[in-house]
Amino acid sequence: MPVEPTHHGALKRVLVRHEDVNSPLMFLNEVSVRPGEVIAAHQHEDMEEVFYFLEGEGTMQIEDETRPVTAGDRVIVPHKNMHVLQNTGNKHMRFLCFGVKVVQ
């Protein structure tokens, strides 16, 4: 599967697109963030995101809270929450990320 840039910085390999499934799953991506790189602040109006970290270390900011993240950590970002991810380590950070459409 090809690697492509994300909308917010970093590189991703799209494993599943919304069009591939008949469910609330919006996407499943494997993402790689270079040392020092930042995935810029953004939010999603209609979906939650779940991050599962495979390699590397960094910080995840959700709204006003910043926490360290490393391999084995899982972070859920609620819809409409601004979030930023930064690789603070000296090697690539890799994680799986999937978005799920909020049902209201």
Secondary structure as GFF3:
##gff-version 3
##sequence-region A 1 104
A	DSSP	beta_strand	3	5	.	.	.	ID=ss1
A	DSSP	beta_strand	11	17	.	.	.	ID=ss2
A	DSSP	three_ten_helix	18	20	.	.	.	ID=ss3
A	DSSP	beta_strand	25	33	.	.	.	ID=ss4
A	DSSP	beta_strand	38	42	.	.	.	ID=ss5
A	DSSP	beta_strand	47	55	.	.	.	ID=ss6
A	DSSP	beta_strand	57	62	.	.	.	ID=ss7
A	DSSP	beta_strand	65	70	.	.	.	ID=ss8
A	DSSP	beta_strand	74	77	.	.	.	ID=ss9
A	DSSP	beta_strand	83	87	.	.	.	ID=ss10
A	DSSP	beta_strand	93	101	.	.	.	ID=ss11
###
